[in-house]
């Protein structure tokens, strides 16, 4: 395991142990170097104020950086920020764009959000068939046949 991998593992362990100040100390330098996992966790800590004062600018910066690298949980997180207007201006169309990127990677939460958005016509044109498709993919459609592998 390389030194950077060990730093990331230590930062994630601190995050999971709820030692957020230590986690930020370990993860932010890795986030600066472009590590998407570190960026995602730094974003969450900044967004919620874990181990630090809530900092929306840092939250959006790191969430976007990780999302732009294709990190599905960060794409979902950025979509949720735009959907709720948390740390950024609410923009349902932008939320749908980020949810779709994560949903296309199989993230069930993003698939369920898209199903709701298509069902209600929020941020996208209302399309009940598209809503049903995303609901089935997410596993939240009680009428859908179970997925097979």
C-alpha beads as a LAMMPS data file, in Angstrom:
LAMMPS data file: protein, C-alpha beads

149 atoms
148 bonds

1 atom types
1 bond types

-500.0 500.0 xlo xhi
-500.0 500.0 ylo yhi
-500.0 500.0 zlo zhi

Masses

1 110.0

Atoms # bond

1 1 1 0.000 0.000 0.000
2 1 1 1.474 3.364 -0.999
3 1 1 1.841 6.271 1.395
4 1 1 -1.095 8.081 -0.237
5 1 1 -3.279 4.967 0.030
6 1 1 -2.406 4.707 3.717
7 1 1 -3.202 8.398 4.237
8 1 1 -6.572 7.908 2.526
9 1 1 -7.306 4.786 4.566
10 1 1 -6.373 6.636 7.775
11 1 1 -8.549 9.610 6.806
12 1 1 -11.514 7.382 5.992
13 1 1 -11.037 5.480 9.261
14 1 1 -11.032 8.767 11.190
15 1 1 -14.163 9.861 9.296
16 1 1 -15.962 6.603 10.081
17 1 1 -14.873 6.842 13.727
18 1 1 -16.461 10.321 13.803
19 1 1 -13.081 11.929 14.501
20 1 1 -13.923 14.637 11.994
21 1 1 -11.244 17.210 12.824
22 1 1 -8.578 14.513 12.377
23 1 1 -10.309 13.217 9.246
24 1 1 -10.260 16.688 7.679
25 1 1 -6.602 17.096 8.617
26 1 1 -5.800 13.839 6.796
27 1 1 -8.219 14.111 3.882
28 1 1 -8.012 17.735 2.791
29 1 1 -4.401 17.488 1.527
30 1 1 -5.476 14.445 -0.506
31 1 1 -8.516 16.358 -1.753
32 1 1 -6.181 19.140 -2.881
33 1 1 -4.192 16.530 -4.832
34 1 1 -7.390 15.437 -6.614
35 1 1 -8.475 12.305 -4.738
36 1 1 -12.250 12.000 -5.320
37 1 1 -12.911 9.934 -2.173
38 1 1 -11.126 12.517 -0.027
39 1 1 -12.949 15.349 -1.810
40 1 1 -16.318 13.685 -1.195
41 1 1 -15.724 13.214 2.526
42 1 1 -14.274 16.725 2.898
43 1 1 -17.415 18.043 1.194
44 1 1 -19.708 16.215 3.623
45 1 1 -17.790 17.523 6.635
46 1 1 -17.893 21.095 5.295
47 1 1 -21.565 20.829 4.297
48 1 1 -22.738 19.630 7.695
49 1 1 -20.082 21.247 9.866
50 1 1 -18.437 18.067 11.131
51 1 1 -15.157 18.840 12.888
52 1 1 -15.347 22.380 11.577
53 1 1 -17.712 25.285 11.146
54 1 1 -20.150 24.621 8.300
55 1 1 -18.585 26.010 5.126
56 1 1 -20.833 25.941 2.062
57 1 1 -18.155 27.231 -0.325
58 1 1 -15.830 24.345 0.602
59 1 1 -18.697 21.870 0.517
60 1 1 -19.661 22.799 -3.047
61 1 1 -16.014 23.021 -4.159
62 1 1 -15.161 19.511 -2.978
63 1 1 -18.484 17.902 -3.920
64 1 1 -18.226 19.322 -7.450
65 1 1 -14.560 18.289 -7.758
66 1 1 -15.363 14.685 -6.843
67 1 1 -18.560 14.644 -8.946
68 1 1 -16.711 15.897 -12.009
69 1 1 -14.334 12.941 -11.637
70 1 1 -17.289 10.565 -11.901
71 1 1 -17.596 9.735 -8.178
72 1 1 -21.241 8.559 -8.064
73 1 1 -21.936 9.373 -4.377
74 1 1 -20.582 12.904 -4.977
75 1 1 -22.733 13.256 -8.101
76 1 1 -25.737 12.279 -5.990
77 1 1 -24.636 14.659 -3.223
78 1 1 -24.252 17.555 -5.649
79 1 1 -27.615 16.722 -7.184
80 1 1 -29.171 16.798 -3.727
81 1 1 -27.510 20.157 -2.956
82 1 1 -29.066 21.625 -6.109
83 1 1 -32.403 19.904 -5.453
84 1 1 -32.664 21.234 -1.889
85 1 1 -30.908 24.545 -2.499
86 1 1 -28.408 23.615 0.200
87 1 1 -25.111 25.497 -0.056
88 1 1 -26.132 26.583 -3.557
89 1 1 -29.097 28.083 -5.372
90 1 1 -31.868 25.543 -5.916
91 1 1 -31.854 24.373 -9.531
92 1 1 -33.976 21.303 -10.255
93 1 1 -32.667 20.908 -13.816
94 1 1 -29.064 20.936 -12.575
95 1 1 -30.057 18.480 -9.832
96 1 1 -31.542 16.144 -12.451
97 1 1 -28.331 16.329 -14.500
98 1 1 -26.186 15.206 -11.545
99 1 1 -28.697 12.585 -10.390
100 1 1 -28.707 11.124 -13.921
101 1 1 -24.900 10.807 -13.929
102 1 1 -25.015 8.899 -10.633
103 1 1 -28.098 6.904 -11.675
104 1 1 -26.356 5.801 -14.864
105 1 1 -23.678 4.289 -12.604
106 1 1 -26.361 2.303 -10.776
107 1 1 -26.828 4.452 -7.663
108 1 1 -30.329 3.493 -6.485
109 1 1 -30.901 6.721 -4.535
110 1 1 -30.315 8.791 -7.657
111 1 1 -32.511 6.476 -9.695
112 1 1 -35.314 6.927 -7.147
113 1 1 -34.861 10.725 -7.191
114 1 1 -35.103 10.739 -10.991
115 1 1 -38.246 8.590 -10.825
116 1 1 -39.854 11.145 -8.512
117 1 1 -38.669 14.081 -10.633
118 1 1 -40.026 12.551 -13.866
119 1 1 -43.260 11.571 -12.118
120 1 1 -43.861 15.156 -10.942
121 1 1 -42.129 17.017 -13.791
122 1 1 -39.578 18.656 -11.483
123 1 1 -36.449 19.783 -13.332
124 1 1 -37.381 17.547 -16.266
125 1 1 -40.412 17.216 -18.529
126 1 1 -43.055 15.095 -16.838
127 1 1 -42.798 11.578 -18.240
128 1 1 -44.570 8.795 -16.370
129 1 1 -42.938 6.061 -18.500
130 1 1 -39.469 7.429 -17.727
131 1 1 -40.456 7.680 -14.049
132 1 1 -41.537 4.027 -14.079
133 1 1 -38.272 3.000 -15.770
134 1 1 -36.146 4.744 -13.124
135 1 1 -38.353 3.420 -10.315
136 1 1 -37.901 -0.143 -11.611
137 1 1 -34.129 0.327 -11.887
138 1 1 -33.980 1.698 -8.342
139 1 1 -35.811 -1.254 -6.895
140 1 1 -38.512 1.006 -5.434
141 1 1 -41.286 -0.084 -7.823
142 1 1 -43.496 -2.596 -6.003
143 1 1 -44.945 -3.759 -9.354
144 1 1 -41.587 -4.350 -11.046
145 1 1 -40.241 -7.837 -11.494
146 1 1 -37.166 -8.503 -9.346
147 1 1 -33.909 -7.807 -11.116
148 1 1 -31.925 -10.851 -12.139
149 1 1 -28.176 -11.058 -12.511

Bonds

1 1 1 2
2 1 2 3
3 1 3 4
4 1 4 5
5 1 5 6
6 1 6 7
7 1 7 8
8 1 8 9
9 1 9 10
10 1 10 11
11 1 11 12
12 1 12 13
13 1 13 14
14 1 14 15
15 1 15 16
16 1 16 17
17 1 17 18
18 1 18 19
19 1 19 20
20 1 20 21
21 1 21 22
22 1 22 23
23 1 23 24
24 1 24 25
25 1 25 26
26 1 26 27
27 1 27 28
28 1 28 29
29 1 29 30
30 1 30 31
31 1 31 32
32 1 32 33
33 1 33 34
34 1 34 35
35 1 35 36
36 1 36 37
37 1 37 38
38 1 38 39
39 1 39 40
40 1 40 41
41 1 41 42
42 1 42 43
43 1 43 44
44 1 44 45
45 1 45 46
46 1 46 47
47 1 47 48
48 1 48 49
49 1 49 50
50 1 50 51
51 1 51 52
52 1 52 53
53 1 53 54
54 1 54 55
55 1 55 56
56 1 56 57
57 1 57 58
58 1 58 59
59 1 59 60
60 1 60 61
61 1 61 62
62 1 62 63
63 1 63 64
64 1 64 65
65 1 65 66
66 1 66 67
67 1 67 68
68 1 68 69
69 1 69 70
70 1 70 71
71 1 71 72
72 1 72 73
73 1 73 74
74 1 74 75
75 1 75 76
76 1 76 77
77 1 77 78
78 1 78 79
79 1 79 80
80 1 80 81
81 1 81 82
82 1 82 83
83 1 83 84
84 1 84 85
85 1 85 86
86 1 86 87
87 1 87 88
88 1 88 89
89 1 89 90
90 1 90 91
91 1 91 92
92 1 92 93
93 1 93 94
94 1 94 95
95 1 95 96
96 1 96 97
97 1 97 98
98 1 98 99
99 1 99 100
100 1 100 101
101 1 101 102
102 1 102 103
103 1 103 104
104 1 104 105
105 1 105 106
106 1 106 107
107 1 107 108
108 1 108 109
109 1 109 110
110 1 110 111
111 1 111 112
112 1 112 113
113 1 113 114
114 1 114 115
115 1 115 116
116 1 116 117
117 1 117 118
118 1 118 119
119 1 119 120
120 1 120 121
121 1 121 122
122 1 122 123
123 1 123 124
124 1 124 125
125 1 125 126
126 1 126 127
127 1 127 128
128 1 128 129
129 1 129 130
130 1 130 131
131 1 131 132
132 1 132 133
133 1 133 134
134 1 134 135
135 1 135 136
136 1 136 137
137 1 137 138
138 1 138 139
139 1 139 140
140 1 140 141
141 1 141 142
142 1 142 143
143 1 143 144
144 1 144 145
145 1 145 146
146 1 146 147
147 1 147 148
148 1 148 149
